Every structure is written in C-alpha cells, then in structure tokens.
Amino acid sequence: MTTYQDKAVWELCRQGFHNVAEEAEAAWSRGKGYAPKEPLPLARGVMELIRIANWECEARTAA
C-alpha cells in the first residue's frame, strides 16, 4: 500500500470507522479503488486522502 492509502486507513480507524478502513484496505490491496457504500460523516481531508489513494491505485494498474 502507498503512503496515502496507509494514511487514509489510519484516519478512518482514528475516527472509529474500523470496518470501512478494512474494506478500503482490502480494495486497495486488490488494486481496486474504494468508495464507501453509504455516505459517511467524514472530514474533507479524509475524503481527499481516499480520493488520492484511489488515484494512486488506478495509476499503478495503468502502468
């Protein structure tokens, strides 16, 4: 996993979204992007980390 993916997982856990963090980590480990199944009350910074982590995942699979 990349640094941004690790940061996103850490932030999700820190905010109490452990199941979401596990889902995101599993998706990124498979080389897939992650999108929460339902809207979550996440800070804009955490959503940005998820967006960047997804972009990094896409960039790796495209290379």
Long-range contacts (C-beta under 8 A, 24 or more apart in sequence): 1-25, 1-28, 1-29, 2-28, 2-53, 2-56, 4-49, 4-52, 4-53, 4-56, 5-53, 5-56, 5-57, 7-49, 7-53, 8-46, 8-49, 8-50, 8-52, 8-53, 11-45, 11-46, 11-49, 12-42, 12-46, 15-42, 15-43, 15-46, 17-42, 24-50, 24-53, 27-57, 28-53, 28-54, 28-57, 31-57, 31-60, 31-61, 32-57, 33-57, 33-58
